[in-house]
Amino acid sequence: MLRRGTVAAATQRPDITQRLLNGEQQLAAFSPEQHVKVIAGPGSGKTRVVAARVAHLIASGHAPESLLVITFTRKAAGELLQRLQELLGGAITARLRPSTFHSLCTNLLRHYRQHTHLPNFQVASEEDAAAMVKSILENAEFRKELGYFAGEQQDRKGKDEVTYYRKHISNIKNFCVNIERRSGAELIAQMAAAGRRLPGGDNSNITRRIAAMYDEYVARMAQQQLLDFDDLLHHCLALLLNNTEVRAAVHRRWRHVLVDESQDTNLCQFELVQALTSPSSSLFMVGDPDQGIYGFRGAKSALLAESFSQLYGPTAATRSLSENYRSREPIVQVAELVRRHGRLSSSIAASGRSRQPVVRLDTVVLMEARNEYDEADQVALQLRRWHEAGYVWGEMAVLFRAKRLVNEVYKKAIAAGVPCHLWSREEFFEAPEVSVALALLRCLVDPLRAGDSIRKRLVKKGSPVKVPLMSGLGPDSFDALATAVEAAAGSSSSSSSSSSSSSSSLGGCLLGDLPLEPSSEQAIATLHQYSAATAAGADSTEALQGLAAAWQPPAGAKKLTKKQAAAVDRLRGLVLLGRAAAAVSRPEEVLELLLGASGVRPELQAALEALQAKAAKQRLSSKDSEDLKKLRKRKGNLDTLLKLARNTRAYTESPVLGLDAAEPAANAAGLESGDGGESDAGVPNSSSSSSSSSSSLPLLQPTTGLPLLQQLYDYCVLQGEDDEDERDAQKVQLMTMHASKGKEFACVALLRLHDDAMPAIHKDDAGAGSDVLDQERNLLYVAITRAKEHCLMIWPGAAFSREAWREEPLEVSRFLKPVLSAVSRRQLPGVQQQRRCFIERE
Ligand SMILES: Nc1ncnc2c1ncn2[C@@H]1O[C@H](COP(=O)(O)OP(=O)(O)OP(=O)(O)O)[C@@H](O)[C@H]1O
């Protein structure tokens, strides 16, 4: 139970938090019950209520560190922090660390590593996981065993085989719990029993292949101590369930668990929430079952809607919010018609404030364009109209179901002078210079398994980023070296002959007997040797050369040419130098050192300066101008990465609490006593609370060391698919409907609302039943409700068909038909229908 007296005292104060909330929101945020779920529609202030609940708990005397706030994406965590900053000020907010499920699990697994059976695990990026599947598929033995005939692909419609298996492995992990020590066949049977069909239905051959791939993948990942994103959740759940000491320590640390966007939790995440919550801690879950859009990943909105109350029964409260503050009335009405399959009555209404029209343009326009080209023209035109009416570009968004559907609009909008920013997944982390920097970082934090990264990122042929460190060693000689060192080391562990698999263990072989945990004398000697060499005029890569000379070279190195051997020496020197530096330097300093010593930064700087000098003397050719632009962007990206490194401690959660440490003391000093710890409005002011915290909490905040670098590396690898790049707020944002979740824009254009694009049913899901259709309906509902003032909903009446080689008519989305009928019956004021397509329909 929350302390009722404190709650009452806090809610009686006319504080800033209260003034920002309506009656229903206050009831939810200040609920005295121990377990509360808030179920409410879009724009009703759910995220605002989570922020208010956090502020309220802190104002009631709970230490910020005792709150565990879970959001679905890092972007959502950032947005929540921004709101909290406004409510609580910077110093208190700095002590809050909203986490995603994945980052939380990674940190717990790292911190309590000695209690897991994979103490030295490394997070496998999507790329690592795909590489693993690929290496399995390249194994002729494995294919033969599964009855593949020569040249056969699993997915004959041309879809990438690796993606196909990755998706099914992930599905198995998403739809099942207790996956440990259970075979693919058993888990697939469990899924089937729960009504989740696999592609091919009862085709035992397809099922057998997926099961066999699953087993092989799981075995190889475990052998290399790699955890993919799904594994992080399962392993963390197992850690908490199997270890009472760890669970107790976690319960002592976090007394209040708050989960935003709970409709998207899958079974494993829901069980994690339960495991993180002790009988005496509070749980606050917020969500909207109608906005559940990740059913394909195993998310189940019923967990919030039903299981929550079943589990927490009599102590649980359910709150709802019924006013939509975001969207004007016609937008809310159209969205409700979609959600309620055409029924007009609604449980959510636009708030009075949002009913005021801002400019005299229709609020919702439903438009049937002639074809896809006309659709693109109309979208570009509408964006310009909104702009002329006074909206800035950054207040507009174009949303689409799949990226391939937006190409035409993007081209036309740019041609019409509309500045556009097309969101792309992981754009920043996939930039070549950032990938190279991360591969260098991997060499430091995980040298034994860095082989794949070295091969793919540092010795890659034709890479746009030069890595002087490795010059003299190309991919072919690298593979030859891999084979030689493995043979010399007598390695018989790998069952595969693929280069990918052997290069994974190559990292270890390359190091020879290099000390990975150098003594402080060794570390200081290494650092001195390097700085003496650079001071004497050696360039950075030359200075690396002799560092590892005192230790045995790797087995097989004798067969290398002089140039190849030099590259290997430099790499060994880099590992030695980096690990020595890590002990005494901050993450950003180590990263800067890696970029400098590897020659990446000097090479980039020299190329940039050469072009800038040329530009000062003469007009650059278009190729040179383009190159200059790219080099500047590369430099900017490396600076951004260094900035991330500088903030490592600010964004990484540190659940650093020893198993025997005391419970974090309530941060009562100055908060409840009114001894100067409150601002006029009753909100705890930042300076007083920050001073009271550090002494009361045994949280470790290291400033140097490999664990911090590991956190930085984890942060970069855990880049989720929804954490898309959003760096140019001055432009119209073009993004998928999925990525738009949780966001809002003054004006929104929704594209391609025809029946085979919305709903989009993948062939694998064709027989999966109404769930899949419901998810698509929810997705459209989410997309419409991102709009505050205006919404254009458009679809082409016809499109060119490559199969028929002519223009074929298209049907409007089935979800919009009830809306069109309501418009024709004049039931929707503020909604206008336009038809530019005059194809005769049967
Ligand atoms: N009481 C209120 N007074 C004024 N504005 C409010 C109030 N509550 C919420 N808002 C505003 O309404 C908008 C939607 O709020 P919020 O993002 O918290 O809703 P949500 O329920 O989380 O939305 P969704 O689920 O659709 O993402 C925001 O711009 C927010 O500032």
Ligand as a Chemical Component Dictionary entry (heavy atoms), coordinates in Angstrom:
data_LIG
# 
_chem_comp.id                   LIG 
_chem_comp.type                 NON-POLYMER 
_chem_comp.pdbx_formal_charge   0 
_chem_comp.three_letter_code    LIG 
# 
loop_
_chem_comp_atom.comp_id 
_chem_comp_atom.atom_id 
_chem_comp_atom.alt_atom_id 
_chem_comp_atom.type_symbol 
_chem_comp_atom.charge 
_chem_comp_atom.model_Cartn_x 
_chem_comp_atom.model_Cartn_y 
_chem_comp_atom.model_Cartn_z 
_chem_comp_atom.pdbx_ordinal 
LIG N1  N1  N 0 -5.257 17.762 -18.615 1  
LIG C1  C1  C 0 -4.729 18.169 -19.760 2  
LIG N2  N2  N 0 -4.785 19.459 -20.135 3  
LIG C2  C2  C 0 -4.242 19.895 -21.290 4  
LIG N3  N3  N 0 -3.619 19.091 -22.180 5  
LIG C3  C3  C 0 -3.508 17.800 -21.870 6  
LIG C4  C4  C 0 -4.067 17.253 -20.658 7  
LIG N4  N4  N 0 -3.813 15.927 -20.656 8  
LIG C5  C5  C 0 -3.126 15.642 -21.793 9  
LIG N5  N5  N 0 -2.940 16.774 -22.524 10 
LIG C6  C6  C 0 -2.249 16.868 -23.826 11 
LIG O1  O1  O 0 -2.833 15.923 -24.715 12 
LIG C7  C7  C 0 -1.846 15.363 -25.562 13 
LIG C8  C8  C 0 -1.877 13.853 -25.402 14 
LIG O2  O2  O 0 -1.372 13.492 -24.108 15 
LIG P1  P1  P 0 -0.538 12.157 -23.897 16 
LIG O3  O3  O 0 0.530  12.073 -24.931 17 
LIG O4  O4  O 0 -0.156 12.080 -22.476 18 
LIG O5  O5  O 0 -1.683 11.129 -24.256 19 
LIG P2  P2  P 0 -1.613 9.551  -24.391 20 
LIG O6  O6  O 0 -2.863 9.047  -23.804 21 
LIG O7  O7  O 0 -0.344 9.037  -23.836 22 
LIG O8  O8  O 0 -1.654 9.443  -25.971 23 
LIG P3  P3  P 0 -1.415 8.198  -26.956 24 
LIG O9  O9  O 0 -1.790 6.947  -26.257 25 
LIG O10 O10 O 0 -2.326 8.515  -28.095 26 
LIG O11 O11 O 0 0.001  8.278  -27.386 27 
LIG C9  C9  C 0 -0.530 15.973 -25.166 28 
LIG O12 O12 O 0 -0.255 17.056 -26.031 29 
LIG C10 C10 C 0 -0.787 16.451 -23.751 30 
LIG O13 O13 O 0 0.062  17.533 -23.412 31 
# 
loop_
_chem_comp_bond.comp_id 
_chem_comp_bond.atom_id_1 
_chem_comp_bond.atom_id_2 
_chem_comp_bond.value_order 
_chem_comp_bond.pdbx_ordinal 
LIG N1  C1  SING 1  
LIG C1  N2  SING 2  
LIG C1  C4  DOUB 3  
LIG N2  C2  DOUB 4  
LIG C2  N3  SING 5  
LIG N3  C3  DOUB 6  
LIG C3  C4  SING 7  
LIG C3  N5  SING 8  
LIG C4  N4  SING 9  
LIG N4  C5  DOUB 10 
LIG C5  N5  SING 11 
LIG N5  C6  SING 12 
LIG C6  O1  SING 13 
LIG C6  C10 SING 14 
LIG O1  C7  SING 15 
LIG C7  C8  SING 16 
LIG C7  C9  SING 17 
LIG C8  O2  SING 18 
LIG O2  P1  SING 19 
LIG P1  O3  DOUB 20 
LIG P1  O4  SING 21 
LIG P1  O5  SING 22 
LIG O5  P2  SING 23 
LIG P2  O6  DOUB 24 
LIG P2  O7  SING 25 
LIG P2  O8  SING 26 
LIG O8  P3  SING 27 
LIG P3  O9  DOUB 28 
LIG P3  O10 SING 29 
LIG P3  O11 SING 30 
LIG C9  O12 SING 31 
LIG C9  C10 SING 32 
LIG C10 O13 SING 33 
# 
